[in-house]
Amino acid sequence: MTAKLPPPGRSAHDSWPSIDVEALRAYRLTRVREQLRACDCAAVVLYDSINLRYATGTSYMPVFGMHVEGRHAFVAADGPVILFDKPHMLHLWPHAPVDEVRPAIAWRSAFAGPNVAGNVKRWAREVYELLTQHGGGNRRLAIDNCQPAAAFALRELGVELIDAQEPMERARAIKSSEEIDCLKLAIAVAETGMARMQRALQPGISENQLWSLLAQTNIEHGGEWLECRLLSSGSRTNPWLQEASDRLIRPGELVAFDTDMIGPFGYCADLSRTFFCGPGSPSAEQRTLYGHAFEQLQHNVALMQPGTSLLEIASRAWPVPAKYREQAYAFIAHGVGMCDEWPNAYQRERLLAQGEGETRLQAGMVMCVESYIGEKGGREGVKLEEQVLVTGSGYENLSSYPFEAALLDAGGAS
């Protein structure tokens, strides 16, 4: 199966004409400001690459920026959006969809060297002045990825800090129609890569070689990165969560994977399938595992209804047979957008411990429904996952990659 895709583009600049980029950015900024007002914050300072892109519509070296933080933004609840970047990189933003671009004050040790203490005070003073100018007397500031030195410097100036991650997760949870288009495009790219993987699967190919086809397809079509390397074969499929290796795949084995792919426009395709490596036919044990996983997935997808609480989902979820329960996947489902996101529908015991059971699904949320079936000490396991949009009247399955007929033999789940 090969999806029809628009011409490749530089998604870092959100340049594909098939997406209404102006509407996409305007909606996201509105969502951020709604959440700032809801938590009575005058503004937010963002360093996280994903939050930055969501709020400002700009992206540059996002993975690098996740561990070497230099770019950031100030977003006022009722005021300007100001993007800060290194002085030698300001030429990258002549048409950035923000109100102003300024040189960032380097206060993190990787850039500031011995000047950390002085620079962090200068940085805090700049943030304080913006908050004073645009906050209407409100000194509450949300900030993500805030290191202690920054927090101390802002508090010394009388700024009240809150963690920005919670309001940003709430903002990102409800998708616009343009965001849904971005997610569908990312899924189309992922499913194209999955088809290449399935065609290439034969004895002797390594896990790494097979996994590289997904990464190649993603980059070819304007995608960005893979969040992890979750592909395993044979005995490495049990227990789950082992990453790809140089192991050669043998005939008659299962190969399971989870895409966790950040595709075009920075949106995530999070799908899982398990393939059979021929020649020959799957064993009865393999069909049984696959049949249970498929049944669990279909049952739990149907629970993704608007107004349903996380506790209701956990209570109505497919009952995992006792021998598979110890290795059952931690999530029944989780949110997804620019990455794995809130809300998280955990298995009942963990959900009760988290105390978030009353959170309810809303139209516009996109949920990834997870299944893993593998007995502790068993030979193999099966991983399946679908990406589902919660609508006003039910749900829409955004993923369409076919399941493997040979593993869905009628006697498989007996």
Protein Blocks (a to p, Z undefined) as FASTA:
>chain_A
ZZdddddddfklopafkbcfklmmmmmmmmmmmmmmmnopabdcdfblklmmmmnopaeh
kllmmmmcfbdcdddfbbcddddddfklmmmmmmccbfbdcddddfbfklnmmmmmmmmm
mmmmmmmmmmmmmnnopacdcdehiafklmmmmmmnopacddfklmmmmmmmpccfklmm
mmmmmmmmmmmmmmmmmmmgcghiafklmmmmmmmmmmmnopabdfblcdcehjllpcgh
iacdfbdcdehiacdddfkpacehhiacdddddddddedjddfklmmmmmmmmmmmmmmm
mmmcghiafklmmmmpccddfklmmmgcfbfbdcdfjbccddddddfklmmmnopmmpcc
dehiacddddddddehiabdcdddddddddfklccdfbfcdcdfklmgfklmZZ
